[in-house]
């Protein structure tokens, strides 16, 4: 059984506009930018607010509350006040389906 779950259609994603989805209770922000789709944990590691309400620029998502920025590829913060990374998840595109896996593969 595949760990990937369909979360939405690719056509439902707007360029540089985060979309919040959930997989088994895990909040995820999906972002289509720079020709790719990224899945990042939707809660800021600094202030417990939704990253999907923030802005996307240069493959980063910015928390709207205090301005922390996270790299969509790695989840690492590159602007204070956040100092802890947030998880990122593997994404597959199959036709118009966006699939995300939140399980850790060994």
C-alpha positions in Angstrom: 0.0 0.0 0.0 1.4 3.4 -1.0 2.0 5.9 1.7 1.0 8.7 -0.7 -2.5 10.2 -0.3 -4.4 12.3 -2.9 -4.9 15.8 -1.3 -6.2 17.8 -4.3 -6.0 18.4 -8.0 -3.0 20.2 -9.5 -5.5 22.5 -11.2 -6.8 23.6 -7.8 -3.4 25.1 -6.8 -2.7 28.7 -7.7 0.9 29.8 -8.3 2.5 31.1 -5.0 -0.8 30.8 -3.1 -0.7 28.3 -0.2 -3.5 25.8 0.2 -4.1 24.1 3.6 -5.0 20.4 3.6 -5.0 17.7 6.2 -3.8 14.1 6.1 -4.8 12.0 9.1 -4.9 15.1 11.3 -1.6 16.5 10.1 -2.1 20.1 8.8 -0.1 20.7 5.6 0.4 23.7 3.4 0.7 22.9 -0.3 2.5 25.5 -2.5 2.9 25.5 -6.2 5.9 27.7 -7.1 8.8 27.7 -9.5 7.4 24.8 -11.5 7.1 22.4 -8.5 4.7 21.6 -5.7 5.9 21.5 -2.1 4.2 20.2 1.1 5.3 21.7 4.4 3.9 21.4 7.9 1.3 24.1 8.2 2.1 25.3 11.7 4.9 27.8 12.4 7.5 26.4 14.8 7.7 29.8 16.5 4.1 30.9 17.1 1.7 28.0 16.4 -0.1 29.8 13.6 -1.0 28.6 10.1 1.7 29.1 7.5 -0.8 28.7 4.7 -2.1 32.2 5.6 1.3 33.6 4.8 3.0 34.8 1.6 5.2 32.8 -0.8 8.4 34.3 -2.4 11.5 32.8 -3.8 10.7 29.2 -2.7 10.0 30.4 0.9 6.8 30.8 2.9 6.6 33.6 5.4 4.6 33.4 8.6 2.1 36.2 8.7 2.3 36.9 12.4 6.0 37.6 13.1 7.7 37.2 9.7 9.6 34.0 10.1 10.4 32.5 6.7 10.8 28.8 5.9 12.5 27.2 2.9 9.8 25.1 1.1 12.5 22.5 0.1 14.0 21.9 3.5 11.6 23.4 6.1 14.6 25.3 7.6 13.9 28.8 8.9 16.0 31.6 7.4 14.4 34.6 9.2 13.9 35.1 12.9 12.1 34.7 15.3 11.8 31.0 14.3 14.9 28.9 14.9 13.4 25.4 14.5 12.6 23.8 11.1 9.2 22.5 10.2 8.7 19.1 8.5 8.5 18.9 4.7 6.8 16.0 3.0 7.4 14.1 -0.3 5.0 15.1 -3.2 4.1 13.2 -6.3 2.1 14.5 -9.3 0.1 11.9 -11.2 -1.9 13.5 -14.0 -3.9 16.2 -12.2 -3.6 14.5 -8.8 -1.4 15.9 -6.1 -0.3 13.1 -3.7 1.6 13.7 -0.4 3.1 11.2 2.1 3.3 12.0 5.8 4.7 8.6 6.8 8.4 8.2 7.3 9.9 5.7 4.9 12.8 3.6 6.2 
